[in-house]
Amino acid sequence: KQWYQRRVAITAGRDQRKKDKDAAVKKAETEAQLRRAREHQVKMQEHFLGIEAQRERQEFERVLAVQQEGQIQEDSKNRQARTRKLEHAKEVRLQIKKEKSTDCDSALIPLL
């Protein structure tokens, strides 16, 4: 009878150790799987952040190009307007000079 009880106790202890070992193995596998899933999640997040950064960089470059083109056009318009104003001022000065010349000639003609 004692022998049987010892055998039952040994078997129960062995079964418990096996359960504990199986639980530890399962826990380790679960933790490893969770670690791999988290690593995958982090890699995917980094990938999508990279894609988003690239999109933002492209959008920035597109907006910058549009702004630069607008600035070039505005500068060109300003140069053209300045050129027109200078030409107009030159024409006005020439007309004034001609009028003064004509006035002087008119004033001199009666004296002859």
Secondary structure, DSSP 8 states (H G I E B T S, - for coil): -HHHHHHHHHHHHHHHHHHHHHHHHHHHHHHHHHHHHHHHHHHHHHHHHHHHHHHHHHHHHHHHHHHHHHHHHHHHHHHHHHHHHHHHHHHHHHHHHHHHHHHHHHHHGGG-
